[in-house]
Every structure is written in structure tokens, then in C-alpha cells.
Amino acid sequence: MKSVKHNLLFPRLKKALRVDHPKESLKSSHGLKKIVLVGTPNVGKSVIFNFLTGAYVTVSNYPGTTVEISRGKTFIKEKETWEVIDTPGMYSLLPITEEERVSRTLLLEDNPDVVLHIIDAKNLERILNLTIQLIEAGLPVILVINMIDEADKLGIKVDPAILESLIGIPVVTTSAASGYGLDTIKNTIWDYYQNNTLGKQA
Amino acid sequence: MEAAVFKLPVYDLLIEKSLLKIENLLINNFNLSKRAIALLLLQGDEEIHKIVSARDRGNYEAIERIIADTQANYKEPLYFVVNLQRQHTATRLSDQATSAPEEPRHSFSEKISRLTMRPVTGVPILLLVLYCGLYKFVGIFGAGTLVDYLETGYENIINPWVNRLVEIYIPWVPVQELLAKDYGIITLGFRYALAIVLPIVGTFFIVFSIIEDTGYLPRMAMLVDRVFKSIGLNGRAVIPMTLGFGCDAMATMVSRTLETARERIIATLLLALAIPCSAQLGIILAILSGKPRALALWAGFLLLIFLLVGYLTARLLPGARPSFYMELPPMRRPNLRNIYTKTYTRMQWYFLEIMPLFILASVLIWLGNITGIFQQLVAWLTPVVNCIGLPDAIAQVFLFGFFRRDYGAAGLYDLYKTGILNSAQLVVTAATLTLFVPCIAQFIIMIKERGLKTAVAIALFIFPFAFISGYALNWLIFITGVKL
């Protein structure tokens, strides 16, 4: 009786709260190329995930809604299907919370072809720490500086070209809420992937 | 995949040397670079240590020696040193790539943000939000106006119509009673769900979504952090706790975002015990709204229990006190679309979840009625209920409450309308019902999230505790002779 009810209740709960257990969701799917989104909560990861996949995901403005991993699909260059994976919040590769542990396990065990590190333009100083860790880890990182419009309002100017030359990875600026720069993300993913694979072959 | 080589020096020579040594000892089949693994080892990451000690067993001792030797050179723990040095690089990068205004501009939203977190202004703001959001909107409008309207409509139009239809087309009395009459699926189950629970839960989720979308929630967390520390939680627990006012089952699930197992247990217990779900809250607010002193007594009593039990649990449960760190999202004007989708998905979850249970409860009560088990259970509960100063009819409400919190609350509402309860009895019932049982759905999630043992232990604590508290409260009202 108890276990029956269990099964009845859980799929719905899972669906509504999007709870996947890390072990389950770490199964890789059908050999698609993978994009993994990482970043602290509330930097617009979900909006970018939605833009890429067209799927609905709860867009939250407080830490704690994305306890789990959501997956979707996107088309890159209108011909190739890629898998998009949204991770829970992450501040550092050295995890403190369950969310961070789930995110890191994914980076450890899955094999992303591109990692989008999405960060808040108003708070570059703190968050670049994680960007450095991701680069150190040898992951194929693209830095997405989001909320560039909000930084602008505060008088903070970010120069992506300088940053790009300093850290040696592609840097894109966006304002996901208004849609600015979102198309650039896909193109950058493609170019970066091409460069990386060509570099590997050469 | 080959990625960019980092061009800037990040760590000092000593750490770089140690890293190189560790890297050479690693047999790498990680997805992350050897450098990253060496760094995590230096920083004392338990998971990585476990993996490496199992896999690179031969070299693990040597690695541990390198780490110890490195640590000997620094006063602070290595994870701190490593992070600090990396942060210097991050700061340098950020300084070179961004230009901030001489005088930091404070936007309007930042000013509001600061006001919400300073105790002097923050506490009144919090009370105002609770008053307008919970009391006025959920309690008075949702559970009062809307429920009145829908309830009356349902009872005057749908119930008589269903009863007549059933009498005409279904010749068997037991089946008539399954669908209609006093405890029928349509006349009771659907009525509770649609006319009582829906408007209350709906209004609550609207309020919660607005609070969530403005970014006020984490600021509230900052504000109450100190109080929560004394009950073994930290500000982070504000989210599941607040969500608990909507649905405790949902909140118990969200409590997994808390950092330590200890916090998760405390939060689960407090959610099961002292946080009324929106259906209970709304109905209790509506019932007691005309009696400010009764309302204050109920709220004060629950707050006392919440803090007391939290404080004692924090004392009894072993484990370190949590630290608090939470990123503050910007304050912003809530987005209508976001509010709509958030409210909609929560409502959808809620109804897919509870409708079957409401129907199940109706069926069980029907079965219980036919077999006489229901009457027997009520008969057993009646002396307990009488003991805390309540009339016989309340026993049925508690039995309902066991199926679902909101079901019991809806039953209380039905009873309240008959006018047999006086103010003191209403307060005692409201308090006991709030404390009493995590409902079936919440209990199942407690098992799933915290394990069978913890869940059962919590339930076994709550059953007697609720009634003892009700008894104490009744006695207190009697002894002091307060007019409510």
C-alpha cells in the first residue's frame, strides 16, 4: 500500500519541482554533443536554458529552486541537435551545499563539449574565481556575462575584449531578460567547438 | 577536449610546486584536469580524497605527505590560502576588464534592498508584508470572501442538483452515499478541494510568487538569520519555512537545499509540527479574524512552540552550527509572466497531488461509515478531544486532518459554520490541529527525504505533543480566565 502510493506521488512531484536524482540524470543520452550551464543562482541560467531549449523551466529569483538538473535539446547552426544541461547553483568547484555537489558530480562524470559559465556583470570580481577554476580544470568554457544592462545602469562598464585576451576563452555579453546577445551565444558555441576540434585534430 | 591555457599566474611558487608533484603522482582518468584534481586534494575535498585513495592507492600516501608538507608553510588552512590567491587573480582580472564609477551609484532598488535588511526598518516591512500578503489577501480575501462565495454557490447549486440526480438514477443507497450526500466524493471531496482549498492555496501561491519574484525572500532570510541560528537553522531555511505556509509537503522536499543533515532534520520537524499549510492558515485566519485576541493567542502560541521546539532540538541534536552564505539577487519589479507561470505550476502540482487524495479520503470515509470503523475511531478519539475541552464533533475533524491537513481544516470550517464552538474552543482546536499530524502526503515525503526512521520518530513525537499542547493551552485559558 505504502509503496504503491509512493510511486503514484513521486512522478508528479518530480515533474512539478523538476527533481531528478543526480545518479539518474547522469546517464548520458544518445551520444549528443553536450552544453552544460553553470553559475551561481539568479544569474539568468534558467532564462538562457529556456532560450536554448524552448522548454519551460521555473524561472526563480531565489536560491534553492533549482535543486536538480534539467535537460533539454537545442539546434546549433540549425542542423545539429545538442543536449543542454542546466545545473543547480555553483559557487566553487569545492562544494559546500548539495546543489554544488550535484553540479560538480556532473562536471566530473559527464563529458561536456562546451561549458557556459553564466555570470553577473555587476559582480565580476567574486565570480571570476569560479571561471578560473573551470579553466584550470581543463573544461571548454565560454564566459557569458549576463545582466550587462543592469551593470550599465550602475555605471559599470565591462570590456569583453580585454577579458577575452586576458583569460583566453570566448567572452559573450548578454542581457537574457531582454534577449540581448542571446543569438551570439549559439554562434560562439559553434565557432568555439569547431576551433577546439580542429585544434585537436591538428 | 583541449581548452585554453591560463595565462596569468594564479598561485605562489610553493603551491605551484606542490601541485606539480601531486599531478605527477596522479593516474588521471578524471574528466577534470590533473591540475584541478591536485588543487581539490590540496584543499581537502573529501570526495576527491576518497576516490583518489581508492584508485591511486600506491601513491596516495605520498600525495598526503606533499599536502601536509605544503600546509606546514602556511598558518591558515590550505583551502583558504588557495582560494585567497585565486581571488587575487580574479580581482586583478576584474579590475582590468571593468570600469566602475568613482562614486558607486546606488539605484533605487538597492536602497529598498538595504531597508529590508536593516532590523529597524526590516522588521516593520516584514510585518507589513505578512499583514497584507498573508492576513489580508490569503486570510480575509482568499479564505473569507472567495471561500464564502464559492462555498455558498457549491452548496446551494451543485450539491442539491447532484443529490437529486443521484436519487433519480442510482437505486442503491450505498452508491448514492459514495457519490453524494454527507460524505460523497462530489458533495464533500470535490467541494473541499474546489470551494475551500483552491481559493486559499491559489491566493497563497500568488503572494508567494510575488515575494519570490521581487527578490524579497533572500532578504527576509538575512533579516531572520539571527533568530533562526538560535533554533539550529540559518537564514537559508527561510525558503522552505515560508513555502511551508503554502504546502508543507512541498516544503519538506525543498528542505533538501539546506546544507547539513542536522538542519534538514530540524526543518522537517518544525515543518511537520508548527507550520500550518495555506489551507489551515487561511481557514484559521478567516475563522478567527473577528476575534483579534483569539487570533493573537493562536499565533503567539504557535510561535512559542516553534521557537521552543527548535531551540531544544538544536540543543539535543549533535552537529556543528551552520554558517550562512547566500547570494542576493537584485530587487526588481515582479514580472507578471513569471508570477503567472510560477503560480500556475505550483497550483498544478498541488492539485494533481491532492485531488486523488481527496477522492481517496471520501472513499475511505464512506467505507468507514458503512463498516462502522469510522464511528469506532471517532468514538476512541472523542474522550481525547473532550479532555482538551472540545465537543465530540471535533473528533471527526481530527480524523479528517490525518488524511490531509487541508481536509481537516475544511472540516473545521464546516463545523465553525454550525456555530457550536466558542472562541476558546476555536483557538484550542486551531492550535491542536495545526500541530497535529503531518498529513499523509507530507509523511510520505518525510520518509522519502529523511528516511523511515526519522519520519516515524518525528510522527511519534508529534501525535502526543499536539494533544498535550492543546491540553495545556485549554488549561491556560481556563486558569487565566481570559476573554477571547
Boltz contact constraints between the chains, C-beta under 6 A:
constraints:
  - contact:
      token1: [A, 9]
      token2: [B, 444]
      max_distance: 6.0
  - contact:
      token1: [A, 12]
      token2: [B, 352]
      max_distance: 6.0
  - contact:
      token1: [A, 12]
      token2: [B, 353]
      max_distance: 6.0
  - contact:
      token1: [A, 16]
      token2: [B, 349]
      max_distance: 6.0
  - contact:
      token1: [A, 40]
      token2: [B, 327]
      max_distance: 6.0
  - contact:
      token1: [A, 42]
      token2: [B, 329]
      max_distance: 6.0
  - contact:
      token1: [A, 59]
      token2: [B, 338]
      max_distance: 6.0
  - contact:
      token1: [A, 61]
      token2: [B, 212]
      max_distance: 6.0
  - contact:
      token1: [A, 61]
      token2: [B, 213]
      max_distance: 6.0
  - contact:
      token1: [A, 61]
      token2: [B, 215]
      max_distance: 6.0
  - contact:
      token1: [A, 61]
      token2: [B, 329]
      max_distance: 6.0
  - contact:
      token1: [A, 62]
      token2: [B, 212]
      max_distance: 6.0
  - contact:
      token1: [A, 62]
      token2: [B, 217]
      max_distance: 6.0
  - contact:
      token1: [A, 62]
      token2: [B, 218]
      max_distance: 6.0
  - contact:
      token1: [A, 63]
      token2: [B, 326]
      max_distance: 6.0
  - contact:
      token1: [A, 64]
      token2: [B, 239]
      max_distance: 6.0
  - contact:
      token1: [A, 64]
      token2: [B, 257]
      max_distance: 6.0
  - contact:
      token1: [A, 67]
      token2: [B, 257]
      max_distance: 6.0
  - contact:
      token1: [A, 94]
      token2: [B, 43]
      max_distance: 6.0
  - contact:
      token1: [A, 94]
      token2: [B, 45]
      max_distance: 6.0
  - contact:
      token1: [A, 97]
      token2: [B, 259]
      max_distance: 6.0
  - contact:
      token1: [A, 108]
      token2: [B, 31]
      max_distance: 6.0
  - contact:
      token1: [A, 111]
      token2: [B, 31]
      max_distance: 6.0
  - contact:
      token1: [A, 124]
      token2: [B, 94]
      max_distance: 6.0
  - contact:
      token1: [A, 124]
      token2: [B, 98]
      max_distance: 6.0
  - contact:
      token1: [A, 125]
      token2: [B, 91]
      max_distance: 6.0
  - contact:
      token1: [A, 125]
      token2: [B, 94]
      max_distance: 6.0
  - contact:
      token1: [A, 128]
      token2: [B, 90]
      max_distance: 6.0
  - contact:
      token1: [A, 128]
      token2: [B, 93]
      max_distance: 6.0
  - contact:
      token1: [A, 128]
      token2: [B, 94]
      max_distance: 6.0
  - contact:
      token1: [A, 129]
      token2: [B, 86]
      max_distance: 6.0
  - contact:
      token1: [A, 129]
      token2: [B, 87]
      max_distance: 6.0
  - contact:
      token1: [A, 129]
      token2: [B, 90]
      max_distance: 6.0
  - contact:
      token1: [A, 132]
      token2: [B, 86]
      max_distance: 6.0
  - contact:
      token1: [A, 135]
      token2: [B, 6]
      max_distance: 6.0
  - contact:
      token1: [A, 136]
      token2: [B, 35]
      max_distance: 6.0
  - contact:
      token1: [A, 136]
      token2: [B, 36]
      max_distance: 6.0
  - contact:
      token1: [A, 137]
      token2: [B, 32]
      max_distance: 6.0
  - contact:
      token1: [A, 137]
      token2: [B, 33]
      max_distance: 6.0
  - contact:
      token1: [A, 137]
      token2: [B, 36]
      max_distance: 6.0
  - contact:
      token1: [A, 138]
      token2: [B, 3]
      max_distance: 6.0
  - contact:
      token1: [A, 138]
      token2: [B, 33]
      max_distance: 6.0
  - contact:
      token1: [A, 140]
      token2: [B, 1]
      max_distance: 6.0
  - contact:
      token1: [A, 140]
      token2: [B, 3]
      max_distance: 6.0
  - contact:
      token1: [A, 154]
      token2: [B, 105]
      max_distance: 6.0
  - contact:
      token1: [A, 155]
      token2: [B, 101]
      max_distance: 6.0
  - contact:
      token1: [A, 155]
      token2: [B, 105]
      max_distance: 6.0
  - contact:
      token1: [A, 156]
      token2: [B, 98]
      max_distance: 6.0
  - contact:
      token1: [A, 156]
      token2: [B, 100]
      max_distance: 6.0
  - contact:
      token1: [A, 157]
      token2: [B, 99]
      max_distance: 6.0
  - contact:
      token1: [A, 158]
      token2: [B, 98]
      max_distance: 6.0
  - contact:
      token1: [A, 159]
      token2: [B, 97]
      max_distance: 6.0
  - contact:
      token1: [A, 162]
      token2: [B, 97]
      max_distance: 6.0
  - contact:
      token1: [A, 163]
      token2: [B, 97]
      max_distance: 6.0
  - contact:
      token1: [A, 166]
      token2: [B, 93]
      max_distance: 6.0
  - contact:
      token1: [A, 168]
      token2: [B, 4]
      max_distance: 6.0
  - contact:
      token1: [A, 168]
      token2: [B, 7]
      max_distance: 6.0
  - contact:
      token1: [A, 169]
      token2: [B, 4]
      max_distance: 6.0
  - contact:
      token1: [A, 196]
      token2: [B, 1]
      max_distance: 6.0
  - contact:
      token1: [A, 199]
      token2: [B, 2]
      max_distance: 6.0
  - contact:
      token1: [A, 200]
      token2: [B, 2]
      max_distance: 6.0
